[in-house]
Amino acid sequence: MDFAIKMTDVRKDYGTFSLKDFSLEIPRGYVTGLIGSNGAGKSTMMKCITGAVIMDSGNVEMGNGMILKDFGVVFDECPFPQYIDCLHLSTIFGKMFDGWDQRRYLELLSKYGIDQRKKVKDLSRGMSMKLQIAVAFSHPTRFLMLDEPTAGMDPASRDEFLDDLREYMQDEDHTILISSHITTDLEKVADYIVFINGGEMMVQDEKDRFTETYGIVRHAGECPLDRELILSVRHHAHGSDYLVGDKAGVREAYPELVVDDACLEDIMVMIARGSEA
Amino acid sequence: MNALLWKDLYSTRGTLAIMLVIAILFSWCLGNGGPMSFFIGSAMASTVVGTCMNLDEKAGWHRFAISSGIRRRDILNSKCIMAVLAPSIGIIAGFIALGLGALDGPLVIDVLGCACVIVFGLCFGIFTSMAMIYCCYRLSSNYAGLFAAIIIGASVGLLVGLNEALGQVIADGAWVFVAISAILLALAVAFYLLAYRVLLRKDF
């Protein structure tokens, strides 16, 4: 499989936090979802890809002749000049991006309900995210890198945005890397999931394999499972939840136990809090 | 680079306009309609570069620009153009102040004196702006603002205090101003190189 981005042994040390020998391949033509708790290293990883952060060591390679000019980026905070109105932003981006499509930009502003005359500083968080998305979709890109793009958006807007992503992916040369705490959004659009915790990659797999293989055994009393089968445990007032990585195997070996399907959020939370178990 | 410069000019247009008015008033009042108007105008207008850096830092513009394929050198170069443009606008303010000075009575213009102070004012403005750019990248835009306030305040105070003496210097020989201007320009270049070094290693 072709890769859009390949990170090899990327290391970035901030003192209190570090990305540790991080290696990852983002497959071309697919949507890769990035999950992890706050401070897990998702944004740092993305900044390493674009060069906004200087890596201590390691290498980032772009596949298929891609360059940074082919990127469309959306950050968790709006990076546009605060005192410029949305209409005049188009003049700046027209000079900044080759192939800037002013008509498309204005269409998207209208679609997202953004007042062209409003200054960036006057937009709400949700609106400023939509503005970034409108900019990212208004110039030719092959790789969209979206850091918490749905933060602050209402459910209807999120749904509309996910539709836009699906439309973008109609071109097989297009790739998306998206991080979000709203894992249900990722479940809807992502083909692959990368789970980062404490600056390390915990799991990278096809999204469907996550939901097919991971399961949760809910049980009160003594641990009913072989320790080797358990990935993480969460204790609570009514007993314990055991995250297992081989749902089918557990169901076969322990037919008396109820093994629930695990959603991305369950998996993320239980692995992230595993050490507390 | 066009886009970056356009962005800087557009986002600081309000500050530039206000600064122009203040510079005219200051130049008129402190410069007494004399050649020092150019220096005061230029020094004050150069603070706009600090405003520009501050706005960029708060918005996180550098992260976006770099992630969109803009080279770090181009970002710095666009700031350098601003560092030349802002004091130049200050010089215009000086001309306006000079014109206002003419309203008070007949104005005797010492062409050589004016030319010397214009060159000196421009070089001082460029030097201050480049120092601010370096400070912003090395520390943060908050420190740069403080730095600018100190350097401009001290310089303007010193020069206004030495107004008469400077007039004598101009009369004695323009080469002193040329020499100081050359030193300031050399320092500005040094700050550019330092800023570039810092920028290459800076995380956004």
Interface residues (C-beta under 8 A of the other chain):
Chain A: K47 T50 G51 A52 V53 I54 I67 L68 K69 D70 F71 V73 F75 E77 C78 P79 F80 P81 Q82 Y83 I84 H88 T91 I92 F93 G94 K95 M96 F97 V120 M145
Chain B: N2 A3 L4 W6 K7 Y10 S11 G14 L55 D56 K58 A59 G60 W61 H62 R63 F64 I66 S67 S68 G69 I70 L200 R201 K202 D203 F204
